[in-house]
């Protein structure tokens, strides 16, 4: 059922190979101009005797993303990573507005709060389950995700303004998507808090 939903994606091509009971699922993107399949890049899930391995594939080279012991969790992770990786990349007018603000942190804070909501990010507060902006030097900033258990997933380091603000906005938007759109769909799978957090990190690519 999870993979069947993947197949419904108009911009995706899903290839399933089953050899001696071992399943490999490869998902490719399609070129927008002629709808042909781009075989240079894929997201691949491979079953082994005891685990499921999630890879990003670049020109036939496999780069491990994560490993799972449960099939359902692995296929959910595949779906989430695919949805992020092959999402359409459009120039966002909101990002351009953030760039105009340059180094005005108060104005940027208010702007992002209005656009996304203050529950998804924080400036200088080390807020759990949020995207955090931390000052490294006078004009340099780090951006990271702080998990509910206190783990730090670094997103970007040593950024200047306004680029650091754009990173905060982009990842806060992604986090909001997970919490408001994806999480309600995951409830039916009765996942543990640790499994949900793992999928969130997969979606954040962090």
KEMIBA-977043 format. One record per residue (C-alpha): z, y, x. Coordinates in steps of 0.02 Angstrom, whole numbers, m for minus. Layout:
+--------+--------+--------+
!     c3 !     c2 !     c1 !
+--------+--------+--------+
!      Z !      Y !      X !
...
+--------+--------+--------+
% end
This chain:
+--------+--------+--------+
!     c3 !     c2 !     c1 !
+--------+--------+--------+
!      0 !      0 !      0 !
!     42 !    121 !    141 !
!   m122 !     87 !    230 !
!   m219 !     94 !     67 !
!   m162 !    275 !     48 !
!   m225 !    310 !    223 !
!   m397 !    245 !    176 !
!   m407 !    375 !     39 !
!   m418 !    516 !    167 !
!   m593 !    589 !    157 !
!   m587 !    647 !    339 !
!   m525 !    479 !    406 !
!   m599 !    311 !    452 !
!   m478 !    164 !    453 !
!   m520 !      5 !    550 !
!   m412 !   m150 !    528 !
!   m435 !   m299 !    645 !
!   m339 !   m460 !    618 !
!   m350 !   m589 !    757 !
!   m247 !   m747 !    739 !
!   m125 !   m660 !    624 !
!   m102 !   m510 !    739 !
!   m149 !   m346 !    656 !
!   m219 !   m191 !    739 !
!   m248 !    m33 !    637 !
!   m351 !    108 !    713 !
!   m375 !    275 !    626 !
!   m516 !    392 !    678 !
!   m560 !    566 !    621 !
!   m729 !    614 !    552 !
!   m836 !    759 !    613 !
!   m837 !    896 !    482 !
!  m1019 !    943 !    509 !
!  m1100 !    774 !    476 !
!   m956 !    659 !    421 !
!   m987 !    542 !    567 !
!   m839 !    452 !    645 !
!   m771 !    524 !    808 !
!   m734 !    370 !    914 !
!   m663 !    467 !   1062 !
!   m490 !    487 !    985 !
!   m388 !    370 !    876 !
!   m210 !    335 !    821 !
!   m178 !    149 !    835 !
!    m42 !     32 !    775 !
!    m36 !   m140 !    856 !
!     71 !   m286 !    807 !
!    147 !   m395 !    944 !
!    253 !   m551 !    925 !
!    411 !   m450 !    892 !
!    364 !   m265 !    879 !
!    238 !   m137 !    817 !
!    169 !    m17 !    948 !
!    103 !    155 !    900 !
!    m25 !    230 !   1019 !
!   m132 !    383 !   1038 !
!   m302 !    329 !   1105 !
!   m412 !    443 !   1210 !
!   m578 !    372 !   1265 !
!   m512 !    192 !   1258 !
!   m351 !    235 !   1352 !
!   m193 !    197 !   1253 !
!    m41 !    311 !   1268 !
!    119 !    245 !   1190 !
!    198 !    356 !   1058 !
!    336 !    242 !    995 !
!    387 !     62 !    962 !
!    456 !    m11 !    800 !
!    538 !   m175 !    751 !
!    499 !   m157 !    565 !
!    324 !   m161 !    491 !
!    355 !    m38 !    349 !
!    434 !     91 !    464 !
!    291 !     70 !    588 !
!    158 !     97 !    455 !
!    248 !    249 !    386 !
!    253 !    320 !    562 !
!     67 !    287 !    582 !
!     31 !    380 !    420 !
!    138 !    530 !    468 !
!     67 !    544 !    643 !
!   m110 !    531 !    576 !
!    m79 !    666 !    446 !
!    m19 !    784 !    584 !
!   m149 !    739 !    713 !
!   m302 !    750 !    602 !
!   m247 !    897 !    495 !
!   m372 !   1039 !    484 !
!   m338 !   1176 !    611 !
!   m373 !   1342 !    530 !
!   m336 !   1515 !    599 !
!   m181 !   1571 !    509 !
!   m173 !   1754 !    461 !
!     18 !   1742 !    464 !
!     12 !   1699 !    649 !
!    m93 !   1854 !    679 !
!     39 !   1958 !    590 !
!    173 !   1884 !    701 !
!     75 !   1932 !    856 !
!     67 !   2111 !    794 !
!    258 !   2116 !    788 !
!    260 !   2082 !    976 !
!    442 !   2091 !   1036 !
!    527 !   2153 !    877 !
!    644 !   2005 !    848 !
!    729 !   2079 !    694 !
!    563 !   2108 !    607 !
!    503 !   1934 !    659 !
!    663 !   1853 !    594 !
!    643 !   1938 !    426 !
!    458 !   1895 !    419 !
!    481 !   1709 !    455 !
!    628 !   1700 !    334 !
!    520 !   1771 !    196 !
!    371 !   1658 !    234 !
!    461 !   1494 !    269 !
!    647 !   1512 !    234 !
!    795 !   1537 !    349 !
!    851 !   1355 !    323 !
!    717 !   1291 !    443 !
!    742 !   1395 !    599 !
!    869 !   1498 !    695 !
!    869 !   1636 !    824 !
!   1006 !   1611 !    954 !
!   1126 !   1510 !    843 !
!   1097 !   1328 !    899 !
!   1075 !   1270 !    720 !
!   1071 !   1083 !    678 !
!    915 !   1009 !    596 !
!    819 !   1169 !    633 !
!    694 !   1244 !    753 !
!    793 !   1352 !    874 !
!    744 !   1500 !    981 !
!    851 !   1523 !   1138 !
!    839 !   1662 !   1266 !
!    811 !   1594 !   1441 !
!    792 !   1760 !   1532 !
!    772 !   1940 !   1478 !
!    593 !   1913 !   1418 !
!    579 !   1722 !   1417 !
!    625 !   1600 !   1278 !
!    642 !   1414 !   1245 !
!    605 !   1334 !   1077 !
!    683 !   1167 !   1029 !
!    730 !   1056 !    883 !
!    915 !   1010 !    868 !
!    942 !    845 !    777 !
!   1088 !    809 !    659 !
!   1167 !    705 !    798 !
!   1151 !    845 !    925 !
!    999 !    780 !   1020 !
!    887 !    918 !   1088 !
!    698 !    894 !   1076 !
!    617 !   1029 !   1181 !
!    461 !   1102 !   1101 !
!    412 !   1239 !   1223 !
!    495 !   1319 !   1374 !
!    487 !   1486 !   1462 !
!    382 !   1574 !   1330 !
!    358 !   1760 !   1314 !
!    352 !   1855 !   1151 !
!    259 !   1854 !   1036 !
!    197 !   1679 !   1083 !
!    374 !   1610 !   1065 !
!    381 !   1678 !    887 !
!    217 !   1591 !    844 !
!    288 !   1425 !    906 !
!    445 !   1449 !    801 !
!    341 !   1487 !    648 !
!    222 !   1340 !    671 !
!    358 !   1210 !    698 !
!    469 !   1282 !    561 !
!    321 !   1263 !    443 !
!    298 !   1081 !    497 !
!    484 !   1046 !    474 !
!    479 !   1124 !    301 !
!    330 !   1015 !    256 !
!    426 !    860 !    306 !
!    583 !    906 !    210 !
!    502 !    971 !     52 !
!    342 !    867 !     37 !
!    359 !    708 !    139 !
!    544 !    667 !    122 !
!    537 !    649 !    m69 !
!    397 !    521 !    m48 !
!    503 !    421 !     77 !
!    651 !    400 !    m40 !
!    570 !    248 !   m122 !
!    578 !    152 !     43 !
!    770 !    159 !     55 !
!    767 !    210 !    237 !
!    925 !    240 !    338 !
!    967 !    415 !    404 !
!    918 !    357 !    579 !
!    749 !    294 !    517 !
!    717 !    456 !    423 !
!    759 !    556 !    578 !
!    641 !    448 !    681 !
!    500 !    483 !    559 !
!    540 !    668 !    561 !
!    525 !    668 !    751 !
!    361 !    573 !    738 !
!    296 !    707 !    619 !
!    355 !    846 !    734 !
!    275 !    750 !    879 !
!    441 !    775 !    971 !
+--------+--------+--------+
% end
